[in-house]
Amino acid sequence: MNTRLNDPFVIGGHTLQSRFFLGTGRFPSPAVLQQALEASGTQVITFAVRRINLDDLADDNVLQHVANRGFVYLPNTSGASNADEAVRIARLARSAGLGNWIKVEISAHHRTLLPDPIETLRATERLVKEQFIVLPYTSDDPVLCHRLEEAGAAAVMPGGAPIGTGLGILNPYNLGLIVEEARVPIIVDAGIGSAQDVVQAMELGADGILANTPIAKAQDPVFMALAMKLAVEAGRLSRRAGRIPKKRYASASSELKGRLFEFAGTEGEG
Amino acid sequence: MRRKLDFKLYVITGESYHSSRDMLEVMEAALRGGADIVQLRDKKISKRELLEKARSLRDLTSRYGVPLIINDHPDVALAVNADGVHLGQDDLPLSVARSVLGPHRLIGISTHTIEQARVAERAGADYIGVGPVYPTGTKPGRQAVTTSYVSQAAAEIQIPFVAIGGITTDNAEEVLKAGARRLCAVSAIVGSNDPEGVCRNLLEQITGWKSGSSAEIPAEEREMVVTVNGRQERTKATTMLELAEHYKLADKHIVAELDGDIVPRQSWRETPLRIGASVEFVHFVGGG
């Protein structure tokens, strides 16, 4: 289909064909992760920086399963609770030699894992100065998203709902405002439950989707990866196609002229 | 922020050792000899008498620019504007003393085991006493901890620690060899006819030791305690590379951090470890 060809998606100088970013956590096995990565068609994958377990040197390094596949690596700063910690994790990630993209993720609350907006902004400012390509995960506040853009974020990633809840796009109005104002890509990160949420986000004007739990924890992660890939494309095309305005009353899809019978129901006025 | 505490020779009052001479006279001799921190300790007199002694000792130590520590009594320390207090294991808990004294005064804690030392360090002590190294008349009946505890403290404790208990000019070298860099003496100093001379002697041994100490233990036998991934580990490794090799990580795709700074792989060989260093070895795991 040629429709996709003329729809460039550029972040930090990279032109991406896929608007679907995949997280690599919580998959039932490395094999399932592999298949899901393939089915999703993703080009950008996320992962976390963690201490090595000194007692168990079984190689649980995620890189061994994904190396040499041409992915753009988007390490996150999960586990940081302030800007200092996030910057420290970002530097560690960069020094692994896998590029300079970083997803700022600074959780402020143990139960909601909602991002700390102030620390997220601080970390973004600092990491931009340090030449990172910064994609902050943030709450879906239009003003905050704008501030992150001003701070130099390469893309802004508002959550639809708290991480791992699958509650979907809780505030479509906000997301609409965010994409309306943005001059950098908006990627909905967190809260997605199934393909319908993906379509909704894309139709609202999101430029991309980042998902992990709804795929890794689906009954069939590989099917869900494919479903969401298609949903991203469907939602994107639908957005570009331009939907019809919603109307209160029906309007017949078949021409009225030349019908065989007079309408038997109640006529409206006029 | 509290000011950074450093000292070499810690002297504690002990009037029972010099009943014929005035306490201030003896302590001034110690100060002339180079004592660089002074503690007032007298568990036998009334608080009012203690307060008077604290006042006069405050005047004296101020003239020499030396910190004054009051044993056991935060209220007396505050009343005379002393620099801090020293507490035993059965005295006021550190947190209580801290809330009384505020953030700026010094709090020292007597410890007799490495566990007590760790607790004190974590709780925010400014320094600890490590002892009694030898049996002492100042603390009769207390089991001596020997120099092995001094070595443990030297390997592990980051805040200043001072070896105390039965230390004299004769055995100071042994204590320094075990890893102490600060000494405290009571009877050896205030019970001497020449407190100034004893202080000078001890101080010379302390400062002299620093320059010539490293050759004492062969490198291959030296062990130190470092923190690796949040865990205290004993190691014979002397560089980052040796430490990574010890955990079989040298050929893994990992990143190393030493005291908060990333150490690029090509520098591991030349990057020395020091006692108390904090190392992180990290890698990538699945995440969203």
Boltz contact constraints between the chains, C-beta under 6 A:
constraints:
  - contact:
      token1: [A, 23]
      token2: [B, 288]
      max_distance: 6.0
  - contact:
      token1: [A, 24]
      token2: [B, 286]
      max_distance: 6.0
  - contact:
      token1: [A, 25]
      token2: [B, 286]
      max_distance: 6.0
  - contact:
      token1: [A, 25]
      token2: [B, 287]
      max_distance: 6.0
  - contact:
      token1: [A, 25]
      token2: [B, 288]
      max_distance: 6.0
  - contact:
      token1: [A, 46]
      token2: [B, 288]
      max_distance: 6.0
  - contact:
      token1: [A, 47]
      token2: [B, 284]
      max_distance: 6.0
  - contact:
      token1: [A, 47]
      token2: [B, 286]
      max_distance: 6.0
  - contact:
      token1: [A, 47]
      token2: [B, 287]
      max_distance: 6.0
  - contact:
      token1: [A, 48]
      token2: [B, 285]
      max_distance: 6.0
  - contact:
      token1: [A, 48]
      token2: [B, 287]
      max_distance: 6.0
  - contact:
      token1: [A, 49]
      token2: [B, 282]
      max_distance: 6.0
  - contact:
      token1: [A, 50]
      token2: [B, 285]
      max_distance: 6.0
  - contact:
      token1: [A, 51]
      token2: [B, 229]
      max_distance: 6.0
  - contact:
      token1: [A, 51]
      token2: [B, 282]
      max_distance: 6.0
  - contact:
      token1: [A, 52]
      token2: [B, 281]
      max_distance: 6.0
  - contact:
      token1: [A, 52]
      token2: [B, 283]
      max_distance: 6.0
  - contact:
      token1: [A, 54]
      token2: [B, 229]
      max_distance: 6.0
  - contact:
      token1: [A, 54]
      token2: [B, 247]
      max_distance: 6.0
  - contact:
      token1: [A, 57]
      token2: [B, 248]
      max_distance: 6.0
  - contact:
      token1: [A, 61]
      token2: [B, 253]
      max_distance: 6.0
  - contact:
      token1: [A, 61]
      token2: [B, 283]
      max_distance: 6.0
  - contact:
      token1: [A, 62]
      token2: [B, 284]
      max_distance: 6.0
  - contact:
      token1: [A, 62]
      token2: [B, 285]
      max_distance: 6.0
  - contact:
      token1: [A, 62]
      token2: [B, 286]
      max_distance: 6.0
  - contact:
      token1: [A, 63]
      token2: [B, 253]
      max_distance: 6.0
  - contact:
      token1: [A, 63]
      token2: [B, 284]
      max_distance: 6.0
  - contact:
      token1: [A, 76]
      token2: [B, 287]
      max_distance: 6.0
  - contact:
      token1: [A, 78]
      token2: [B, 287]
      max_distance: 6.0
  - contact:
      token1: [A, 91]
      token2: [B, 262]
      max_distance: 6.0
  - contact:
      token1: [A, 92]
      token2: [B, 255]
      max_distance: 6.0
  - contact:
      token1: [A, 92]
      token2: [B, 282]
      max_distance: 6.0
  - contact:
      token1: [A, 95]
      token2: [B, 255]
      max_distance: 6.0
  - contact:
      token1: [A, 95]
      token2: [B, 262]
      max_distance: 6.0
  - contact:
      token1: [A, 96]
      token2: [B, 255]
      max_distance: 6.0
  - contact:
      token1: [A, 212]
      token2: [B, 288]
      max_distance: 6.0
